[in-house]
Amino acid sequence: LPVKTGAALGQVMDGTFAAEQYLDHLASTVGQLPRMRVLIDCANGAASATARKLFSRFALNADYINDTPNGVNINNHCGSTHIEMLAEKVREGGYALGLAFDGDADRCLAVDENGGLIDGDQIMAICAGEMPCCKVQRYLGSPLRRSASLITCRQRSLQVVFAAREISFSVGKAAL
């Protein structure tokens, strides 16, 4: 096998542009969001450096909490591992939605306007409903109120846990 040597091995690049490129990519995957007031819990972690830059790209009125990391306060009674603080602040502050990241910002949970938990399974169901391959029919109100959703996927099967029930979706038809 041929072995690369010298300049053909690779190159060193300044990585300061990488975060902006990634935020551009993330923003490009989201359509237009409705104007709403949201509260973002950065868990005194990685989201503290990026959340403002990401969410300012949308028509959101966003406020931020736990966004001042000091090296030891990451996830300290905040973020997605302690969502009860966000739930209370969303309820008391009249926010439409709250998002809580974990310390390294690779996961998030949400709460609705009443402080009710929107867990990862529900977030996946909501996101799946927005995928181009899916058609969504919502019953009993908005997905933020954890209403039942009927998702018909043309391109793939999808299985989610939603509202404490297992819902299986097959290509071409859905079964509750």
Secondary structure, 3 states (H helix, E strand, C coil): CCCCCHHHHCCCCCCHHHHHHHHHHHHHCCCCCCCEEEEEECCCCCHHHHHHHHHCCCCEEEEEECCCCCCCCCCCCCHHHHHHHHHHHHHHHCCCEEEEECCCCCCEEEEECCCCEECHHHHHHHHHHHCCCEEEEECCCCHHHCCCEEEEECCCCEEEEECCEEEEEECCEEEC
